[in-house]
Amino acid sequence: MTSTPDLVIRGGTIADGKGGELFEADVAISGGRITEVGKVAAKGKEEIDAKGKLVAPGFVDVHTHYDGQVTWSQDITPSSQNGVTTAIMGNCGVGFAPCRPADHVRLIQLMEGVEDIPEPVLSAGIPWAWESFPDYMEWLSKRNFDMDIGAQLPHAALRVYVMGERGARRDPATPEDNKAMAALAGDAVRSGALGFSTSRTLNHRTSTGDYTPTLKAGEDELTAIASAMHGVGRSVLQFVLDQSTVDEDLPMMLRVAENTKCPISFSVAQADKAPRRWRQTMDTINEAAARGLSITTQIAARPVGLLLGLELSRNPFQTHPSYRAIAKLPLAERLTHLRRPEVRAAILSETATATDDPLFFRPNYDKMYQLGNPPDYEQPPENALGPQARRQGRQPEELAYDAMLTDEGRGMLYVPFLNYADGNLDAVYEMLREPSAVPGLSDGGAHCGIICDASFPTYLLTHWTRDRSRGEKLSIPFVVAAQSRKTALSVGLYDRGVIAPGFKGDVNVIDYDRLHLHPPKVHYDLPVGGRRLMQQVDGYEATIVSGLVTQRSGKATGARPGKLVRGAQGSKPQFDAAAS
């Protein structure tokens, strides 16, 4: 007698995560695992009619910052609204464990500065029911979520925990420091850490302006930590570098990987000042991979771009004296002032001044756009405010001012500062097709008031397989494999990212023709009414985690089968088409 499946998805068009051709089939799930793909005879306890719909594995997002949110919320939004069924947090060297009580404020200030998560939100939301990293993992393991979460050990937290003030001010680690950090790193892997993350970028600073504690950590320090972790179990070393120091830092990271046999994963993007340097970096990576190193490059699905506006963290006039005089007023009161001709004239007569804010760029109106509805992240250069103003015989500042006043002061401007040096996404197209590349850098949970990129997985499908008009597209099987199986393999989660018997029952049922991203909007739903940018998305008919429907037609069902993932899962395949 055939057993009754828990769930059967009927007649969908399957992109199975392996990168092969689409095919039509049923999918049966029981006990949280896929049990059958093909013609399923048995009727399920629950059934989903997927005829004419795209059925894909749940997406695995390897670059998020939900370290705080997972402690106060069971819903890992907005990623869970974008088809993500596993999110990896603890990237860029920032997080909240290990941490002594005396350093709570220090780590909050670092997360606020690096990832634009407001201090009041973190202070009110984080319960600090742990000190060590294993304690943090044990505490999280008792919570349920609307997706699975995996954690990495953050270097800044580890360094400050071991070295105290010396670590925070970036002093070189002593052999004793390295030994202590290595021991704790090994403990982190034993408790389930999927990796270790660090940052070497000048853009990563605390909210008080100090550089991240990991900025110039020595090769001996990184080698000791990576060696200890990978000696205990599979562990990925994730890092972020500056373009200006990549020629120095990348060879060092490759030596660490070679000497410790630890897989590495880092971000590659196109910079305006050196628009082809990413190609040189990729060539170096490919040469290292040919020597046997395990390397993943994380590629943003679109420009890394700032959103500017009166309701957001930054805007083009924030350093103008006349704007600063009203900057702290509630939005409605500011609008009253900004609509006055004399205030407008004063602000527009002033110029932006220098600031040490790494995410405030002196306005370049030739690279500033109105995002539009639907949001357009690949606009031609002539759409920028500078060219528009020249055509109209006006100043671009006037256009920016007026644009932000629209929608009752909620109008947004878009400034792509990475991956858009050519005024198009051709470089991203090339990067995504690299053998080492996986989609990354969504930063889900972070940059609450300036960046809204947790929708990357959806954008990969809408823009790259369907809507792109200014260059070549990618196939649905390619994109699905990249965002599900390839990402899962990169962090040692061998049990998911494929629609095939035996794999985890994480699945998306997508109305592909209706899949659509709305413009970002500000929501005040974080602890103490904290602000964050969110993007509504249409088209996810169902998102399924471990066989349970967690999202249905864009609405949360309340099911929370997601758990903390402890360590590598499943057996490493001898060969996987998605990874080749």
GIKAKA-V720170 format. One line per field, one symbol per residue. ss: DSSP state (A for helix, B for strand, O for the rest). psi: psi as a letter, one per 20 degrees, with the letter a starting at -180 (. if undefined). burial: + if it has 16 or more other ideal C-beta (glycine too) atoms within 10 Angstrom, else -. A space follows every 50 residues. Layout:
ss=???
psi=???
burial=???
This chain:
ss=OOOOOOBBBBBBBBBOOOOOOOBBBBBBBBOOBBBBBBOOOOOOOBBBBO OOOBBBBOBBBOOBOOOOAAAAOOOOOOAAAAOBBBBBBOAAAOOOOOOO AAAAAAAAAAAAAAAOOOAAAAAAAOOOOOOOAAAAAAAAAOOOBOOBBB BBBBAAAAAAAAAOAAAAOOOOOOAAAAAAAAAAAAAAAAOOOOBBBBBB OOOOBOOOOOBOOOOOOOAAAAAAAAAAAAAAOOOBBBBBBOAAAAAAAA AAAAAAAAAAOOBBBBBOOOBOOOOOAAAAAAAAAAAAAAOOOOBBBBBO OOOBBBBBOOOOOOOOOOOOAAAAOOOOOOAAAAAAAAOOAAAAAAAAAO OOOOOOOOOOOOOOAAAOBBOOOOOOOOOOAAAOAAAAAAAAOOOAAAAA AAAAAAAAAOOOBBBBBBOOOOOOOAAAAAAAOOOOBBBOOOOBOOOOOO OOOOOAAAAAAAAAAAAOOOOOOOOAAAAAAAAAAAAAAAOOBOOOOOOO OOOBOOBBBBOAAAOBBBBBBBBBBBAAABBBBBBBBBOBBBBBBOOBBB BBOOBBOOOOOBOBBOOOBOOOOOOOAAAO
psi=ppqoqhppopkropoiiiiaqqrprqpppqkjqphpocoohqpqhqqpoj pjqpoqqqqoojnrljhghiiiqiomqihiikjpipppakrjjqajqqpq hijghghghghgggjloqghgghhhpilkrgrghggggghijqqrjrqqq qqppggggghggichgghjkqqqrhhgggghgghgghgghijpiapqrqk piioqrijiqqqijgkpqhhghggghggghhgrpppoprprqhhjhhghg hghhggghhikpqqprpprpqhhmijhhggghggghghhhijqopppppp iaqoqqpqrhiahqrijhipghghhjhiqqghhgggghiphhgghggiir qqrqqjoijopppniikpqphroqpojmqqhiiqhghgghhikrphhggg ghhhirlljjqqqpnpiqjkhjjrkhhhggghiqhiqqpakhkpirlhjh qmjijghghgggghigipikaqrqqghggghgifgggghhjjmijrjpnq piqqloqpopnghippprqqqpqmjrqkkqqqpqpqpqiogppppkipoh poljppiipmiqrpporqpappqhpphhi.
burial=----+++++++++++++++--+--++++++--+++++--+-+-+---+-+ --+++++++++++++++++++-+-+++++++++++++++++++++++++- --+--+++++++++++++--+++-++---+-+++-+++++----++++++ +++++++++++++--+++-+--+---++-+++-+++++++++++++++++ +--++++--++++++-+---++++++++++-+-++++++++++--+--++ -+++-++--+-++++++++++-----+++-++-++--++---++++++++ ++++++++++++++++++++-++----------++-++----++--++-- --------+++-+-+-+++++---+++++----+++-++------++-++ +-+++---+++++++++++++-+++-++-+++-+-+++++++++++++++ +++++++++++++++-++-----+-++++++++++++++++++++++++- --++++++++++--+-+-++-+---++--++++++-+-++++++++++++ ++---+--+++++++++++------+-++-
